[in-house]
């Protein structure tokens, strides 16, 4: 009796990957083994970079807070140190948003943190 291979399922699986690799350059889009390897590597990069994205945003927020704080005459680290001592609990995301979009509110936070 001949061996039965489920060609329908195999072809469907390959077509699914080849559909996902449309738009890739050269053989990466239409040669099965190259396309499969490229797509799998892309999934690894996507997973890794979803984690990296969070750190990149944090770095952006810190840069924005530092720039706005220096306009007020204080460095980022001193501002955060003063805020901790005064128990002002505003996270970096919100503080960066205040610095960019609401400079008066940011100024008020800095003033409150710097009070003796």
C-alpha positions, 0 to 999 in steps of 0.5 A: 500500500502506498504511503499517504502524505497529507499533501493538502495540509502541507501545501496549505501550511506552505501557502500560509507562510508564503502569504506572510512573506509577500513583499520581501525581497528576492527569493525571500518571498517565493522560495519555501525554505528561504521564506520560512527561515526569513519569516521565523527570524522576523518573528524572533526580532518582533518578540525581542523588539516588543521588549526593547520598545519599552526601554526605548520609550523610557529613555525618550521620557527621561530625555524629555524630562531632563531637557525641560528640567534644565530649562527650569535650572535643575538636572533630571537626577536632582529633580527626581531626587527632590520629588522622591523626598517630597513624596511626589509620585508621578511616573516618567511617562506622565512627567514627560507628557507634562513637560512637552504638552503642559509646561506650566504644570511641569513648572509647578511640579518642579517648584513644588519639588524644590520647596525647602 
